[in-house]
């Protein structure tokens, strides 16, 4: 259902039965791992105008892997990670 590089790849699908008997499918909950438990590839300093997808493209070679950096930095809102130039971000090794 999801691409292999998606943060949702491998999550179980669940079903909920509504009062009218119809079923709704949804993706199970994804828990964010503790950021410091992810093996570190690099640490990068945010520069003015940076976006998380740009950092992911530079460090991981794929802008769609921005969520890995968000996970490694315990961010629920990825935009907050690049809001302050000079902030040091953890970039984790990609995991299968």
Beta strands, then each sheet from edge to edge (+ up, - down):
strand 1: 13-17
strand 2: 23-27
strand 3: 40-45
strand 4: 88-92
sheet 1: 1+ 2-
sheet 2: 3+ 4-
end
